[in-house]
Amino acid sequence: MKYALILTLLMAPAPRLTWFTHAPLPHAQAGGAAMLFGSQLVVAGGTAWQDGVKQWLSMVQIYDTVGDTWRRGPELPEPLAYGPFAAGPAGLEIFGGGSGTASSRIIWRLDERLEGWHKAGETPGVHLLGRAARVGERVFLFGGCADAADLTQCSDAVWMREAGGAWRQVARLPGGPVALSAVAVEGQRVYLFGGCSMAAPGQIRNHAEAWSFDAATWEFRRLKDLPAANRGLTAATAAGRIWLFGGYTGAGFTAETYSYDPAAGTYTREAPLPAAMTSAEFAGQGNRLWAAGGEDRMKHRSAQTMSVVIGR
């Protein structure tokens, strides 16, 4: 009976995705932070393009997932894009970022009442295009760059802050400095997928490597590589799997979606995004994830709002 049950589980079909599109963002953006507060999806900061000029945003846009309407939220104290961010019991935290002319190390926190931003400390360095992950009382920062345009200045350092205390370096990325990877948390492990690096100016290389990081021992474990080298893809955890969305591969912008099974160590191709894009940050609860914006072509931003329901 035990072996029959195992065989049944192995043969069970992977969860299927159903995509929906909703009221578009009033202001298209990519590179911002996102969090779902109950039924409210918050999109903070990011960048946009207007008449061929790149804009760095301080605006906050809030989507009511029940009413299918957008409204403006409390402005960020400074324009911010490409900063790591993480959601937690205290609200959404953005760990610095760039304004186009300067880099910030301030940690800004939006509380759950969505009334305003509060300073919650500073980062140990500049972490543009890096990733953050919260595991219980600990926040980890993975890599990041001093300049969003020059990836030769990226770091392989992994930093940890516990319960709002001081930062300390606890590890190094085993694949070297990497930017624009995807990050997700499952239990006590942080998962990192893909990204890119630059050995010399203009020589960008996408990565297919995937890793899991133990938040207790600070040790990395190599996982099976992505189906294709990819940068700018995003990740979210739901229904016992890690979902990987879009990105930029050797073929250009992609709409491909994969699920990763942490137990089996396997990828499954799923129903694709409604449009090919990078940097569409997903947030959600239960079996539904939401996202708004993204980069759908060079020097352009998407205003698309989408959700995906995970079912069998």
N, C-alpha and C positions, 0 to 999 in steps of 0.2 A: 504493500500500500504506500509506503514511504517513497519508493522509487517511482511509482505511478504518479504521485503528486508532483514530484520534481519534474517529470517529463511533461506533465500538463502545464506547469508554470513556464517551462522553456518553450513550449509550443504556443503559448498564449500570444495573441497579436499585440503589438506595441500600441500604446495610446495614440489616438488619431486627433488631428487638429482641425478645428473649424474656425476660419478667419472671418472677421467682421470689420467694416470701416464705419467711421463715425464723423461727427462734426469736425471739420479741419481746425488745426491751430490757427488762431488769428495772425500770429507771426511765426513763419517757418523758422526752424532752428535746428542745430545739431551741436553736440559737444557740451550740452548742459547736464544738470543733475536731475534725477527723477525719483519720486517716491509716491506710493499710494497710501493716503491717510484715510482709512475707512473707504468711503466712496469717492474721495477726492484725489485725482491724480495731479501732482505738482510737478511742473517742469520749470527749472530755475536756471537762468543764465544761458550760456552757449554762444554760438556765433551765427551770423546770417550774412547774406550778400544782397546788396542793393546797388544797381547801376554799376556792377563790376567792382564795387568796393566792399571789403570785408568789414563787418560790424561786430563788435564784442558787446554782449548784452548784459544788462543788470535786471531786465524785466523777469517777472515771475508770472507764469500762466497756469491757471488752475482749471481742471476739467471735472465737471460733475458727471460721473459715469452713469448716474440714474437719470438725470435730466438731459444728458447729451448737450451740454452747454459749457462754454468757456467764459472765464472772467479773469481780471487781473488780480494778482496777489501782491503782497508786500515786496517792494523792490529790494534787491540785494544792495548792501551798502556800497558795493563797487562792482563794475563789470567783471564777470568771471566766466571762463570757459576752460575746458580740458582739465579741470581739477578732479582728483579722485573724490568719491563720495560714498557714503554708507548710511543706511537707515537703521534706526534703533529705537528703543523705548522712549528716549528723550526727543526724538524727531529726526529730521534730515540734517546730516552734517556734510559740509563741503570742505575739503582739505586743501585750501588755496586754489590757485588757478592763474590764468593770464587775462590781461585786459587789452592786449595788442601792443601796448607800449611798456608794460611793466608786469612783473610777476608778484603774486601775493602768497604769503605763507600763513595768513590768518585762517583759522577754522571758524566758519560761520554755521550756526545752528538755527534751523527753523523749527519752532516748537509745534506740538500737535494741534494747537489752536489756530495755527496759520496766521498769526497776528504780527509777527515780526522776526527779525534776525538778531541773534545774540552772539557775541564773540565767545568762543569756547576754547581758546588757546591758539597755539601756532604749530605748524608742522616743523619737522627737523630740517627740512630743506625745501627746494622747489620740486614739485612732483608732477609736472605737466604730463598728460597722457599716461600716467601711472594708474594703478588700481588700488582701491581700498576694500576691506572686508571686515565685517564685525562678527565675532564669535563670542557670545556671552558678553562679559565685561571688557573683552580685549578688542582693540582695533588694530589691524595690520595695514601697512602701506607697502605695496610691491612696486619697486622701481620708480620710474618717472624721469622726466627730462628737465633740464634747465631752460631749454628753448624748444618750442613746439615745432619749429621749422628745421632745426638742426639736431637730428637724432644721434649724432656722434657724441652729444653731451648727456646721454642718458646714464642712469645708475642701475646697478644690479642689487642694491641694498634692500633688505626687508626690515622694516621698522615696526615696533609694537608699542602701543600705549594701553595701559590697563587702568580701568576705572577713572579715566581723566588725569592720570598721573604723568610722569615724565616719559618721553620717548626714549627707546633704546633699540639699537640694531641687534637683531636676533639671528639673521641668516643672510644668505645671498642667493639670488636667483641662479639656479644651476645651469641655465642656458645662456647666462650672460645678460647684459642690459637688453630689455625688451620693452617696447611701447605698444599701446593699442591692443593689448590682449583682452580676452574675455575672462570674467571672474564670477564664480558662484560659490555659495556655501551650502554644504550638506553635512549636517551633524557637526562634528568637531574638525572637519576638514574643509580647506579652501581649495578650489579647483581653478586652474589657470589654463587657458587654451590660446594657442596661436600668438599673434602679435607681429611686430616687425623690429628690425634693427638697421643700423646704418654704419658700415665700417668706415666709410669716407663720405664727404658731402655729395649728395645726389645718388649714392649707391644704396638704395633701400632694398631690403630683403625681407620677404614675408616668411613667417615661421609656421610649421605644422605641429611643433612639439606641444605636448600637454603634460601637466604636472598636477599632483595633489600635494597639499602642504598640511601637515599635522599641527593644529593650533596649540597643542600641549607640548610636543617635543621639538617643534620648529624644524622638522625634517621633511624633505621633499621626496616624492616617489614618482618615477617616470611612468606615464600612462601611454596607451596606444596613441599614435599620432592622429591628428585630424585627417579626414579624407583628402583635404587639400590645404596647402599653406594659405593662411588667411590673416588679414589684419583688419581691425575695426569691427569685427564681429562682437556681438553682445551675448550675455548668458543670463538665465534665470532658472531657479529651482522650483519645480512643481511636480506633483504626482509621482514622487520618488525618482525623478530623473532630472538631468540638467539639460536645458533647452538652449540651443545655439542658433543665433539668428543672423543672417546676412553676412556682410563684410565685403572685403575687397581681395580677390584672388588674382592669379595670373591671367584670368580671363576678364578681369574688371569687376565692377559692382555685381554682387550676386544676391539673389532672393532665396538661396537655399537655406533650409532649416534642418537641423539634425537634433535628435535626442541622444544623450549619452547616459548609459546605464552604469552607475558607479559599481554595482555589484558584479556585473558581467564584464565590465570594461569594454563595451561595444557601442558603436554608433549606429543609429538607424536614420535613414533619410525620411523626412516628414513632409507634409504639405508646405509649399514655399510661402514666403512673405507675399503680401499683395503687390509689392514692388521691390526691385533690387535696391539695396541701400546699406550703408554702414551706420554705426553709432545710434541706432534706434534702441534706446534704453528701456527695457521691460520691467514692470513692477506689477505685483499682483497678490492675490490671496486665493487659496484653494486651487481650483482647476481653471481659473481665468487670469490671463495676463494682459496688461495694457501698455501701450507705448504711443508716443507722439513725436513727430519730427524725425530727423536723420539726414544724412547726406546721400542724395540719390544720383548725383552726377557732380563732376568737378565744378567748383565755384557755384554751387547751388544747394539749397536746403529744401527739405520736404516739409509740407504742412499737414501731412497725413496723420490722422489719428486712427489707431487700429487696436483690436483686441483679438485674442485667440482663446478658444475654449478647448480644453484637453479632455477627451473622452475616449471610450473604447468602442 
